[in-house]
Amino acid sequence: MEIIKEFKQFAMRGNVIDMAVGIIVGGAFGKIVSSFVADVVTPPIGLLLGGVDFRGLAITMKEATATAPAVTLNYGTFVQTVIDFTIIAFAIFMAIKAMNTLKKQEEPAVVEEPGPSKEEMLLTEIRDLLKQKQL
């Protein structure tokens, strides 16, 4: 029963719950970006390339026979995955950049302490001169 108690303490920590929420939101964000790539970005690129659907691009290495399917090198799927990754990475970069900009606006400006006053500087000079005469 001690293990269950320890697990409950571990699972109820704030950072574990925050991490779980982040993973769930990240998964949902991934679906949004994947839909954006598949439904908004890929069709115009395919149209520019003459109606090519990336996922359909393949090289047939061995033709299909009556007993075996064709052996193909599906490089189009790889190209689509690279495009998806690039767009997702860019979207995450832009989101983090926006968050950092907002964070900088929220942070109060660092107030520098004023330097020594004229009186303090004069007293420091007098002290230094007195030390020199004692040597």
N, C-alpha and C positions, 0 to 999 in steps of 0.2 A: 504494500500500500504506500510505502515511502516513495516509490518511483512515480506513482500517479500524482502524489502531492508535489513532487519536484517538477514534473511535467506541467502541471497546472500553473505553478509559479512562473515557469519559463514561458509558457504560452500567453500568459496574461500580462507580460511586460509590455510597455508601450512601444518599444522599438520593434518587437515581433509583429504586433498588430499593424503598425505603420508599414512594415515591410509587406505584409499580406495585402493591405489596401493598395500599395504601390504596384504589386504584381498584378492584381485584378485590373486596376486602371490601365496599366501598361498593356495587358492583353487586349483590352477593349480598344485602346489607341492603335495597337497593331492591326486590328481588324479594320478600323477606319482607314488607316494608311494603305492597307492591302487593297481595299475596295477602291480607294482613290487611284492607286496605280493601275489596277486591272480595268476599272470602268471609265476612268477619265483620262489618264495619261497614255496608256498603251494604244487605244484606238487611233488617236491622231498620229502617233509615231508610225503605227502600222500603215495608215493611210498615206503618209509621206513616203513610205518605202514601197508604195504600190499595192497596198492591201495585204501585206504580209502579216500573218499571225505568228508571232515569235514561237509560241508553243508548238506550232506545226512544223517548224524547221528541223529537219533531221537528215542524216546521211544513212542510206541503206547499205549496210555492210554485207548482208547476206539476204537474198530474196527468200520470201516465204515459200514453203513447200506444202504439200498436202498434209504432212505430219508435224511440221514445225513452223512456228510464226517467224516473221522476218526479224533479223537482228539489225537494230538501228542505233545510231549514235544521235541522241536527241539534244543537240547543242542549242536548239531554240529555247528549250526549257531552262537551260543554264543561263542564256542571255536574259531571259525574262526575270530569273531570280537575281541576277546581278543588277538589273534595272530596279527591281523592287528594293533591294538592299540599299542602293544609292539614294533612292528617293526617301526611304525610311530614315536613313542616317542623316540626310539633309533636313528632314522634318524635325527630327529629334534635336539636331544642332540648332535650328531656328527656335524651337521651344525653349531650350536651355538658355540661348542668347537672350530671349525675351524675359525669362525669369531673372537672369542676372541683371538686366537693365532695370527691371522693377525693383530688385533687391538694392541696387545702388541708389535708387531714388529714395528708398525707405530709410537707408542708413543715415544717421545724422553726420553732418560734416565734422571732421576732426578739428577741434579747437586747439591751436598751438598756444602753449604758454608764452606769455610775453617775456622778452629777454630782461636782463637786469636793468634797473632804472639808472638814470644818470648818477644819482647819489651813490648807488651800490658800486657802480663802475669807478667812481672817484675814490671811494673808500678802499676798493681793491687795489687801485694804483698806489694809494698812500701806504697800505700794508706792505705791498711788494717793495716799495722804496725803503721802508723801515727795515725790512728783512735784509736788503742789500747793504745798508749801512752797518748792520750788526755783524756782517761777515767780514 
